[in-house]
Amino acid sequence: MTEKAPLDPVAARNRRSIAIALSLFAFVAIVFVVTMVRLQGHALNKPF
């Protein structure tokens, strides 16, 4: 196995920003899905 290179601050910052972006995207996706499910439940109760 090769030895680990010393921690590069730029790489650490890139990984951190990717993690923040993914968690933000996951949060938005969860809110979107919950909103769509609730709106769909209301729409199914109303006759068109």
mmCIF file as gemmi writes it, N, C-alpha and C atoms, coordinates in Angstrom:
data_model
loop_
_atom_site.group_PDB
_atom_site.id
_atom_site.type_symbol
_atom_site.label_atom_id
_atom_site.label_alt_id
_atom_site.label_comp_id
_atom_site.label_asym_id
_atom_site.label_entity_id
_atom_site.label_seq_id
_atom_site.pdbx_PDB_ins_code
_atom_site.Cartn_x
_atom_site.Cartn_y
_atom_site.Cartn_z
_atom_site.occupancy
_atom_site.B_iso_or_equiv
_atom_site.pdbx_formal_charge
_atom_site.auth_seq_id
_atom_site.auth_asym_id
_atom_site.pdbx_PDB_model_num
ATOM 1 N N . MET Axp A 1 ? 0.841 -1.194 0 1 0 ? 1 A 1
ATOM 2 C CA . MET Axp A 1 ? 0 0 0 1 0 ? 1 A 1
ATOM 3 C C . MET Axp A 1 ? 0.875 1.243 0 1 0 ? 1 A 1
ATOM 4 N N . THR Axp A 2 ? 0.439 2.235 -0.697 1 0 ? 2 A 1
ATOM 5 C CA . THR Axp A 2 ? 1.193 3.483 -0.716 1 0 ? 2 A 1
ATOM 6 C C . THR Axp A 2 ? 0.835 4.31 0.51 1 0 ? 2 A 1
ATOM 7 N N . GLU Axp A 3 ? 1.786 5.132 0.911 1 0 ? 3 A 1
ATOM 8 C CA . GLU Axp A 3 ? 1.522 5.987 2.07 1 0 ? 3 A 1
ATOM 9 C C . GLU Axp A 3 ? 0.59 7.111 1.677 1 0 ? 3 A 1
ATOM 10 N N . LYS Axp A 4 ? -0.207 7.536 2.647 1 0 ? 4 A 1
ATOM 11 C CA . LYS Axp A 4 ? -1.141 8.63 2.381 1 0 ? 4 A 1
ATOM 12 C C . LYS Axp A 4 ? -0.365 9.934 2.243 1 0 ? 4 A 1
ATOM 13 N N . ALA Axp A 5 ? -0.738 10.711 1.259 1 0 ? 5 A 1
ATOM 14 C CA . ALA Axp A 5 ? -0.123 12.023 1.106 1 0 ? 5 A 1
ATOM 15 C C . ALA Axp A 5 ? -0.633 12.929 2.224 1 0 ? 5 A 1
ATOM 16 N N . PRO Axp A 6 ? 0.151 13.925 2.6 1 0 ? 6 A 1
ATOM 17 C CA . PRO Axp A 6 ? -0.344 14.87 3.61 1 0 ? 6 A 1
ATOM 18 C C . PRO Axp A 6 ? -1.625 15.543 3.125 1 0 ? 6 A 1
ATOM 19 N N . LEU Axp A 7 ? -2.489 15.876 4.057 1 0 ? 7 A 1
ATOM 20 C CA . LEU Axp A 7 ? -3.808 16.405 3.71 1 0 ? 7 A 1
ATOM 21 C C . LEU Axp A 7 ? -3.661 17.739 2.981 1 0 ? 7 A 1
ATOM 22 N N . ASP Axp A 8 ? -4.171 17.764 1.769 1 0 ? 8 A 1
ATOM 23 C CA . ASP Axp A 8 ? -4.114 18.978 0.953 1 0 ? 8 A 1
ATOM 24 C C . ASP Axp A 8 ? -5.297 19.869 1.324 1 0 ? 8 A 1
ATOM 25 N N . PRO Axp A 9 ? -5.054 21.103 1.73 1 0 ? 9 A 1
ATOM 26 C CA . PRO Axp A 9 ? -6.183 21.959 2.121 1 0 ? 9 A 1
ATOM 27 C C . PRO Axp A 9 ? -7.161 22.21 0.981 1 0 ? 9 A 1
ATOM 28 N N . VAL Axp A 10 ? -6.663 22.29 -0.246 1 0 ? 10 A 1
ATOM 29 C CA . VAL Axp A 10 ? -7.555 22.533 -1.383 1 0 ? 10 A 1
ATOM 30 C C . VAL Axp A 10 ? -8.445 21.315 -1.61 1 0 ? 10 A 1
ATOM 31 N N . ALA Axp A 11 ? -7.861 20.122 -1.527 1 0 ? 11 A 1
ATOM 32 C CA . ALA Axp A 11 ? -8.656 18.906 -1.704 1 0 ? 11 A 1
ATOM 33 C C . ALA Axp A 11 ? -9.664 18.763 -0.571 1 0 ? 11 A 1
ATOM 34 N N . ALA Axp A 12 ? -9.257 19.104 0.64 1 0 ? 12 A 1
ATOM 35 C CA . ALA Axp A 12 ? -10.181 19.026 1.778 1 0 ? 12 A 1
ATOM 36 C C . ALA Axp A 12 ? -11.333 20.005 1.581 1 0 ? 12 A 1
ATOM 37 N N . ARG Axp A 13 ? -11.019 21.209 1.091 1 0 ? 13 A 1
ATOM 38 C CA . ARG Axp A 13 ? -12.072 22.197 0.859 1 0 ? 13 A 1
ATOM 39 C C . ARG Axp A 13 ? -13.011 21.718 -0.244 1 0 ? 13 A 1
ATOM 40 N N . ASN Axp A 14 ? -12.447 21.115 -1.29 1 0 ? 14 A 1
ATOM 41 C CA . ASN Axp A 14 ? -13.289 20.604 -2.374 1 0 ? 14 A 1
ATOM 42 C C . ASN Axp A 14 ? -14.215 19.505 -1.874 1 0 ? 14 A 1
ATOM 43 N N . ARG Axp A 15 ? -13.656 18.583 -1.069 1 0 ? 15 A 1
ATOM 44 C CA . ARG Axp A 15 ? -14.501 17.507 -0.531 1 0 ? 15 A 1
ATOM 45 C C . ARG Axp A 15 ? -15.577 18.064 0.378 1 0 ? 15 A 1
ATOM 46 N N . ARG Axp A 16 ? -15.22 19.07 1.174 1 0 ? 16 A 1
ATOM 47 C CA . ARG Axp A 16 ? -16.203 19.662 2.089 1 0 ? 16 A 1
ATOM 48 C C . ARG Axp A 16 ? -17.312 20.346 1.296 1 0 ? 16 A 1
ATOM 49 N N . SER Axp A 17 ? -16.951 21.072 0.246 1 0 ? 17 A 1
ATOM 50 C CA . SER Axp A 17 ? -17.983 21.762 -0.532 1 0 ? 17 A 1
ATOM 51 C C . SER Axp A 17 ? -18.859 20.759 -1.27 1 0 ? 17 A 1
ATOM 52 N N . ILE Axp A 18 ? -18.276 19.651 -1.716 1 0 ? 18 A 1
ATOM 53 C CA . ILE Axp A 18 ? -19.084 18.617 -2.365 1 0 ? 18 A 1
ATOM 54 C C . ILE Axp A 18 ? -20.049 18.007 -1.359 1 0 ? 18 A 1
ATOM 55 N N . ALA Axp A 19 ? -19.58 17.752 -0.136 1 0 ? 19 A 1
ATOM 56 C CA . ALA Axp A 19 ? -20.452 17.178 0.895 1 0 ? 19 A 1
ATOM 57 C C . ALA Axp A 19 ? -21.58 18.143 1.245 1 0 ? 19 A 1
ATOM 58 N N . ILE Axp A 20 ? -21.266 19.435 1.345 1 0 ? 20 A 1
ATOM 59 C CA . ILE Axp A 20 ? -22.303 20.428 1.656 1 0 ? 20 A 1
ATOM 60 C C . ILE Axp A 20 ? -23.316 20.495 0.519 1 0 ? 20 A 1
ATOM 61 N N . ALA Axp A 21 ? -22.83 20.472 -0.716 1 0 ? 21 A 1
ATOM 62 C CA . ALA Axp A 21 ? -23.74 20.536 -1.86 1 0 ? 21 A 1
ATOM 63 C C . ALA Axp A 21 ? -24.646 19.31 -1.911 1 0 ? 21 A 1
ATOM 64 N N . LEU Axp A 22 ? -24.087 18.133 -1.634 1 0 ? 22 A 1
ATOM 65 C CA . LEU Axp A 22 ? -24.905 16.919 -1.665 1 0 ? 22 A 1
ATOM 66 C C . LEU Axp A 22 ? -25.943 16.919 -0.559 1 0 ? 22 A 1
ATOM 67 N N . SER Axp A 23 ? -25.55 17.373 0.633 1 0 ? 23 A 1
ATOM 68 C CA . SER Axp A 23 ? -26.524 17.395 1.731 1 0 ? 23 A 1
ATOM 69 C C . SER Axp A 23 ? -27.61 18.428 1.463 1 0 ? 23 A 1
ATOM 70 N N . LEU Axp A 24 ? -27.242 19.564 0.875 1 0 ? 24 A 1
ATOM 71 C CA . LEU Axp A 24 ? -28.246 20.571 0.528 1 0 ? 24 A 1
ATOM 72 C C . LEU Axp A 24 ? -29.205 20.035 -0.532 1 0 ? 24 A 1
ATOM 73 N N . PHE Axp A 25 ? -28.65 19.336 -1.526 1 0 ? 25 A 1
ATOM 74 C CA . PHE Axp A 25 ? -29.499 18.742 -2.56 1 0 ? 25 A 1
ATOM 75 C C . PHE Axp A 25 ? -30.434 17.69 -1.968 1 0 ? 25 A 1
ATOM 76 N N . ALA Axp A 26 ? -29.916 16.882 -1.04 1 0 ? 26 A 1
ATOM 77 C CA . ALA Axp A 26 ? -30.756 15.858 -0.409 1 0 ? 26 A 1
ATOM 78 C C . ALA Axp A 26 ? -31.881 16.513 0.386 1 0 ? 26 A 1
ATOM 79 N N . PHE Axp A 27 ? -31.56 17.598 1.096 1 0 ? 27 A 1
ATOM 80 C CA . PHE Axp A 27 ? -32.588 18.298 1.871 1 0 ? 27 A 1
ATOM 81 C C . PHE Axp A 27 ? -33.674 18.855 0.955 1 0 ? 27 A 1
ATOM 82 N N . VAL Axp A 28 ? -33.262 19.492 -0.141 1 0 ? 28 A 1
ATOM 83 C CA . VAL Axp A 28 ? -34.235 20.053 -1.085 1 0 ? 28 A 1
ATOM 84 C C . VAL Axp A 28 ? -35.075 18.94 -1.706 1 0 ? 28 A 1
ATOM 85 N N . ALA Axp A 29 ? -34.446 17.806 -2.036 1 0 ? 29 A 1
ATOM 86 C CA . ALA Axp A 29 ? -35.188 16.693 -2.632 1 0 ? 29 A 1
ATOM 87 C C . ALA Axp A 29 ? -36.21 16.139 -1.65 1 0 ? 29 A 1
ATOM 88 N N . ILE Axp A 30 ? -35.835 16.016 -0.371 1 0 ? 30 A 1
ATOM 89 C CA . ILE Axp A 30 ? -36.775 15.502 0.634 1 0 ? 30 A 1
ATOM 90 C C . ILE Axp A 30 ? -37.951 16.462 0.789 1 0 ? 30 A 1
ATOM 91 N N . VAL Axp A 31 ? -37.669 17.763 0.864 1 0 ? 31 A 1
ATOM 92 C CA . VAL Axp A 31 ? -38.748 18.746 0.989 1 0 ? 31 A 1
ATOM 93 C C . VAL Axp A 31 ? -39.653 18.693 -0.239 1 0 ? 31 A 1
ATOM 94 N N . PHE Axp A 32 ? -39.062 18.549 -1.422 1 0 ? 32 A 1
ATOM 95 C CA . PHE Axp A 32 ? -39.85 18.48 -2.653 1 0 ? 32 A 1
ATOM 96 C C . PHE Axp A 32 ? -40.752 17.25 -2.654 1 0 ? 32 A 1
ATOM 97 N N . VAL Axp A 33 ? -40.202 16.102 -2.271 1 0 ? 33 A 1
ATOM 98 C CA . VAL Axp A 33 ? -40.996 14.865 -2.266 1 0 ? 33 A 1
ATOM 99 C C . VAL Axp A 33 ? -42.127 14.966 -1.253 1 0 ? 33 A 1
ATOM 100 N N . VAL Axp A 34 ? -41.835 15.479 -0.059 1 0 ? 34 A 1
ATOM 101 C CA . VAL Axp A 34 ? -42.879 15.612 0.962 1 0 ? 34 A 1
ATOM 102 C C . VAL Axp A 34 ? -43.969 16.558 0.472 1 0 ? 34 A 1
ATOM 103 N N . THR Axp A 35 ? -43.573 17.664 -0.152 1 0 ? 35 A 1
ATOM 104 C CA . THR Axp A 35 ? -44.553 18.623 -0.664 1 0 ? 35 A 1
ATOM 105 C C . THR Axp A 35 ? -45.414 17.99 -1.754 1 0 ? 35 A 1
ATOM 106 N N . MET Axp A 36 ? -44.792 17.256 -2.675 1 0 ? 36 A 1
ATOM 107 C CA . MET Axp A 36 ? -45.56 16.632 -3.751 1 0 ? 36 A 1
ATOM 108 C C . MET Axp A 36 ? -46.522 15.588 -3.203 1 0 ? 36 A 1
ATOM 109 N N . VAL Axp A 37 ? -46.098 14.819 -2.214 1 0 ? 37 A 1
ATOM 110 C CA . VAL Axp A 37 ? -46.977 13.795 -1.637 1 0 ? 37 A 1
ATOM 111 C C . VAL Axp A 37 ? -48.165 14.458 -0.956 1 0 ? 37 A 1
ATOM 112 N N . ARG Axp A 38 ? -47.904 15.541 -0.226 1 0 ? 38 A 1
ATOM 113 C CA . ARG Axp A 38 ? -49.01 16.217 0.463 1 0 ? 38 A 1
ATOM 114 C C . ARG Axp A 38 ? -49.949 16.872 -0.546 1 0 ? 38 A 1
ATOM 115 N N . LEU Axp A 39 ? -49.415 17.495 -1.598 1 0 ? 39 A 1
ATOM 116 C CA . LEU Axp A 39 ? -50.273 18.115 -2.605 1 0 ? 39 A 1
ATOM 117 C C . LEU Axp A 39 ? -51.061 17.057 -3.363 1 0 ? 39 A 1
ATOM 118 N N . GLN Axp A 40 ? -50.441 15.922 -3.619 1 0 ? 40 A 1
ATOM 119 C CA . GLN Axp A 40 ? -51.134 14.854 -4.324 1 0 ? 40 A 1
ATOM 120 C C . GLN Axp A 40 ? -52.28 14.325 -3.461 1 0 ? 40 A 1
ATOM 121 N N . GLY Axp A 41 ? -52.066 14.226 -2.17 1 0 ? 41 A 1
ATOM 122 C CA . GLY Axp A 41 ? -53.124 13.777 -1.282 1 0 ? 41 A 1
ATOM 123 C C . GLY Axp A 41 ? -54.297 14.742 -1.295 1 0 ? 41 A 1
ATOM 124 N N . HIS Axp A 42 ? -54.008 16.054 -1.334 1 0 ? 42 A 1
ATOM 125 C CA . HIS Axp A 42 ? -55.088 17.039 -1.383 1 0 ? 42 A 1
ATOM 126 C C . HIS Axp A 42 ? -55.78 17.014 -2.737 1 0 ? 42 A 1
ATOM 127 N N . ALA Axp A 43 ? -55.01 16.821 -3.806 1 0 ? 43 A 1
ATOM 128 C CA . ALA Axp A 43 ? -55.599 16.83 -5.144 1 0 ? 43 A 1
ATOM 129 C C . ALA Axp A 43 ? -56.491 15.612 -5.35 1 0 ? 43 A 1
ATOM 130 N N . LEU Axp A 44 ? -56.145 14.482 -4.733 1 0 ? 44 A 1
ATOM 131 C CA . LEU Axp A 44 ? -56.962 13.282 -4.908 1 0 ? 44 A 1
ATOM 132 C C . LEU Axp A 44 ? -58.305 13.418 -4.199 1 0 ? 44 A 1
ATOM 133 N N . ASN Axp A 45 ? -58.365 14.245 -3.162 1 0 ? 45 A 1
ATOM 134 C CA . ASN Axp A 45 ? -59.616 14.401 -2.424 1 0 ? 45 A 1
ATOM 135 C C . ASN Axp A 45 ? -60.592 15.33 -3.138 1 0 ? 45 A 1
ATOM 136 N N . LYS Axp A 46 ? -60.082 16.175 -4.061 1 0 ? 46 A 1
ATOM 137 C CA . LYS Axp A 46 ? -60.95 17.144 -4.733 1 0 ? 46 A 1
ATOM 138 C C . LYS Axp A 46 ? -61.442 16.582 -6.052 1 0 ? 46 A 1
ATOM 139 N N . PRO Axp A 47 ? -62.725 16.662 -6.335 1 0 ? 47 A 1
ATOM 140 C CA . PRO Axp A 47 ? -63.191 16.282 -7.682 1 0 ? 47 A 1
ATOM 141 C C . PRO Axp A 47 ? -62.818 17.376 -8.679 1 0 ? 47 A 1
ATOM 142 N N . PHE Axp A 48 ? -62.455 16.971 -9.886 1 0 ? 48 A 1
ATOM 143 C CA . PHE Axp A 48 ? -62.055 17.959 -10.884 1 0 ? 48 A 1
ATOM 144 C C . PHE Axp A 48 ? -63.25 18.427 -11.691 1 0 ? 48 A 1
